């Protein structure tokens, strides 16, 4: 009979076997901890194509909870315009953000600490570093609520093109407009480190290299050793499995 730890490891391995996508991964969280991830998974309404977005009474335990959040009207109105979240959703998300980060901003070390809770069996520090840089759109060493919520809106409710552009920016580590083999090797290495060594069945030592080779075989159309945004978008939009992964959060929230 498998232990709970083995079951989790098997689940992690299967996610990786399906070409784990940083945008759409669904890492485990502790059910009793009010993490940022749990708050938006619990409180945001389902956002499927053609469906309306609203927060019901069952989503919010107490309307007084929202009244504790204070925004200057122009700030929240601007975020409503910049994102696909409603005013109430932004208020609830902000309260969760402040609970996790009382200062109102997240530095890299705090971000790594929060992210490590989702992957207790591995080392998520390097992948969290790459992810933090993707959220830190102003390159100032911190992620504000505005930075967080704009990226979150793209990841959860953006168009396919928006999501793919965000993913490309994540993989393009030096932000020069193309993905090199070295950059993708670093990304895949950080993902394998994050998933841990105790997956079942055990991953092959060269699995990370195989993922990088497959990525460039698919994406690098002109075989010049780099993947441009045009190649990336064109290949992804023609790949059924990638398109399905882009919609994975539609059924979670």
N, C-alpha and C positions, 0 to 999 in steps of 0.2 A: 504493500500500500504506500503510495507516494505521500511524502510530507508536504506541508503547505509550502515550504521553501522550494522543494522540487517542482511543485506545480507552478510556482511563480517563475522559476528559472525556465521551465518549458515554455511558458507563455512568452517570456522575453525572447527566447530563441526563435520561436515562430514569427514574432514580429520582425526580427532581423532577417529571417529567411525570406520574408515578403518585401525585401529591399526597404528596410526601415527608413522612413522619411521623417526628418526632424520637424517638419511642419505639422505632421499629422499623427505623430506618435501619441500613445495614450498610456503614459507611465502610471504605475500604481501609486496611490496616496493613502495615508493613514486616515481611516474614516472618522476619527474623533478630533482631528486637527483642522482648524479653520484656516487652511492655507488659501492663498490667492486663487490657485487653480480650482480648489473645491468650491470657492464662492462663485466664480463665474460659471462653473459647470452646473451648480445647483440653481443659480438665480437667473441666468439668462434663458429666455424662451427659445424654443426651436426655431431655427432660421432656415427654412427650406424655400426653394424657389416658388414664388406665388403665395407664400403664407404670410400672414400678418404677424407683427411682433408686438407682444404686449406682456406685461408682468401681471400675473393674477394674484389674488389674495393669498393663495397657497404658496406662492413663491416668496412672499415677504411676510415674515412672521408678525411684524408690527410696523404700522405706518410711522409710529413715533421714531423708529430706528432711522428712517430717512431724514427726519427733521433735525437729527443731530449733525448732519452733514451740511456744511455751509459753503456755498460757492458764490463768487461774484457772478451775477447773471451773464455778463459778457463772456466769461470764461466757459461756462457750461454750454451756452448757446453756440459758441465757436466749436466746441468739441462735438456737439450734436451735428453740426454741419460737416466737420472733418471726418467723422466716423459713421458707422451704421448702427450705433447704439442710441437708445432713447435717453431722455433726460433722467428718468428714474433708474435705468440700468447703470448709467454713469455714476449716479449718486451712490448706489449700492456697491459698485466696483471700487469707487474711491474710498468708501469706508473700509472695505476689506484691504485695500492697498495701504491705508494708513495704519490699520491694525498690525500688519506685517512690518511696515516701514514707517514708524512714527515721525521720522524727520521729513517725510514726504518725497524723498529720493532714495534710490537704491545704488550703493556702490558695488563694485565687482565682487568683493569678498562676501557681502551679504547675499548677493544674487547666487553665488556658488553654493553658499550654505543652504539656501532655500531649495535650490535645484537638486542638491545631493540627497534630499529626503525622498525624492522620487525614484532614486536608483541606489538603494542601500547596499547592493551586492557588487557594485562596481565603482570606478573612479570617474565621476562626471565633471571633474574640474576643468579639463581642457575643452570639452564640448560646451560647458557653461560659459567659458571664456569667449568662444566664438559666438555663441548666442547673445551674450551680453553686448558684444560689439555690434551685432545686428540691431539690437534694441537701442543702443546709444547712438542715436542718429546725429547728435550734435558733437560727438567725439570729445566730450568733456569729462569722461570718467564716471558718469552717473546717469541713471535712468530715472526720469521724472514720471509722474503719473501720465502726463501727456504723451511722452515717448512710448510708454507701455501700452496705453490704450489705443493709440493710432496703429501700432503694429498688431495688437490683438484683434482689432477690427479687420485688418487685412487677412490675418490667418484664419479667423472664424467666418467672416462674412464678405470677404473681398471676392472679386471676380476671379476666374481661373488665371487670367493673365496677371492680375495683381498678386496672387499667391505665388505664381511662378517667378515673377520678378523679385519678390521678397526672398524666395528660396535661393535664387541666383546670387543675390547680394550677400546672403549668408555664406555661400560656398566661395564667393570671390573674396578671399581673405584680405588681399591688399587693395581691393576696390579699384583695380585698374581696368575693369570692363571685360575681363576674360577669366576663365577658370583653368588653371594649370594642373598638370598631373600631380605636382607636389602639393598644391592646395587640397585637391581631392583626397590625396593620401593622408594628409593631416586630419581632414574631416572624418574620413572613414576610420582612421586609427582611434580618434577620440570617441566615436560611437561604439566601437568594439570595447574600448576601455570602460565606457559607461555601462554597457550591458553586463560586464563582469565575466569572470572565468568559470563560473559555476553553472553555466547554461546546460540544458540537456536537450538533445545530445550535444556533446562537446563540439565547439567550433574548430575547424581546421586552422592551423597556424597561418596559412596563406589566404584565408578567407577575405581579409581586408584588401589584399592586393587583387584578388579576383574581382571584387566589387569595383575597384578603380578601373581595372582593365575593361570590364563590361560597360562601365559608364562611358569611357572614351571610345569604345568600339561603336556604341550607339550614337553618341553625341557629336563626336569630332568628324563632321561630314567631309571636310576637305583635308583631313589628316595632317594638319599643321601643328599638332601638339597642344593646342589650346581649344577651349570651348567658348564660343561667343554667346552673347545673349540671344542672338537670332537663331543659332544652332540649338541652343537649349530650349527655347520656346517652341520651335518647329518640331523637335523630337518629342518633347513632353506632350504636346497637344495631339500627337498621332499615336501615343502609347496608351492603350486602354487601362493598364494597371496603374499607371501614374495618374491618369484622370480620375480613376476610382479613389485613389488615395487622397486626392485634392478635395473630395467630397466626404471624407470620413467623419469630419467633425459635424457635418450636417445632421447626422443621426445620433450624435452623442449629446448635443445640447438641446 
